[in-house]
Amino acid sequence: MGKKDLKARPLLVYALNAESCLPHCNRLIRSIFMSGVYSLVKAAGAVERKMDTVSNNLANVNTTGFKEDQPSFREVLSKAQQVLPESEEERFLSHEYLDQYVGMEKSAVTVDEIGKNFSPGPMQQTDNALDLAINNEGFFTIDTPFGQRFTRNGNFQLNSEGTIVTSDNYPVLGENGPIQVKGQEIFVDYQGRVQVDGQLADRLLTVRFRNQDNLQKLGNSFFAPISSDDVPIPSEEVRVQQGMLEGSNVNTVMEMTRMISANRTYESIQKSLSSVDRMNERAISISRLRG
């Protein structure tokens, strides 16, 4: 086999035809196919995670203040080569090349991170005085046993003590702490000022973050900073609407399309794994016959 032909031929074909390397072929073939299997398994894992994410989005299509999760993918590339350079012919016939090749993965797709889509959800009118929505960037501040949490879910209520709380009975914070309501008529203006029977009771502690991408989801439409450096910034520019709730920003049609696409991709990966398995058996059989 000439060097010109060698450069153009796939590594596996060369392994199966180079008689002088037969003692090492089984090892090389096993490495090549395990590399392919690794890539497919990684891709399958990424698709499964995408399907889990889409399923969670669809399950929360009616959750007030829910923000869609968006998995981002990246391709992991290894140093392994599938075509043998001319200068590598002699090394290929030695243990040196095999030792370098074994254990190296080919390209593989993996989930880099689960991002969050903070675009606003649709506004839903309820006419309930304690249903509040933020119609620009920002969050309500909630006091929980685990520390302050931040949410876009303004489905609030009064507890038995007259404190404005979430559906989980966590106090909604104002600038002076939990907001107490002692009266009948509750009015909240666009700046978050809470008036009870015409008297100012407090102002909602609405906040912003320098980088919303650094927030982590905690369930119940709650968010918290990933790092202690990402401190909430009180903001009077947050605009509040009374008698409204912000719906989930999940696009049902888009998520269903993503789910169908992910299912098809997963099926293709499963078929590819079956093909790789058959090719592996065939290649090993050929190498044994030549041995």
Secondary structure, DSSP 8 states (H G I E B T S, - for coil): --HHHHHHSBHHHHHHH-GGGHHHHHHHHHHHHHHHHHHHHHHHHHHHHHHHHHHHHHHTTTSTT---EEEEEEEE--S--SB--GGGHHHHTSHHHHHHHTT----EEEEEEEEE------EEE---TTBEEE-SS-EEEEEETTEEEEES--B-EE-TTSBEE-TT--BBEETTEE-B--SS-EEE-TT-EEEETTEEEEEB-EEE-S-GGGEEEEETTEEEESSTTS--EE-TT--EEETEEE-----HHHHHHHHHHHHHHHHHHHHHHHHHHHHHHHHHHHHHHH-
